[in-house]
Amino acid sequence: MSNETKKNPIALIAAEVPPRPKGSVYPEPFAARIVGREKRTLGDPFGLKNFGVNLVRLAPGGQSALLHRHVKQDEFIYVIEGSPTLVTDQGDVGLKPGACAGFPAGGIAHHVVNRSDKDAVYLEIGDRLPGDGANYPNDDLVATKDPAGPWRFTHKDGTPY
């Protein structure tokens, strides 16, 4: 049996993976806007390096992120329960269980909001290409992925937060 098999599980119950301890990596005042989102990182326990998978639960009134587009990362979502709204810079789309959406790098700006009175749950999948970043058309915020791991946030003029 290899070391990878010993330290990484073969299978897990997604809802039993502990949620990320920190609700958002955004600096304030932006982090406060992401209240109501719970992410469970499903790929990390398996040691996945090339893509990430999150089980996301949005409480009523919650949102997935700020309206954004990635520089290099493709993203994909698949709705499991609830009726969240996909908000894009090209309009809003109501979603329901079984709905999916994909966002090529550099494509439309997007985020998911829960305007309903019940929780919404969906899978979020994205690649982990080095050198990613994100642009936020409605906010004075730019994100770049540090090669060491964490996101770095600046104002659009380059001033750090």
ABEGO torsion letter per residue (X at the ends): XBAAAAABBABBBAAABBBBABABABBOAAAAAABGBBBBBAAAAAGBAABBBBBBBBBBGBBABBBBBBAABBBBBBBABEBBBBBBAAEBBBBBBGBBBBBBBGBBBBBBBBABABBBBBBBBBBABBGBBBBBAABBBBBBBBAAGBBBBBBAAGBBX
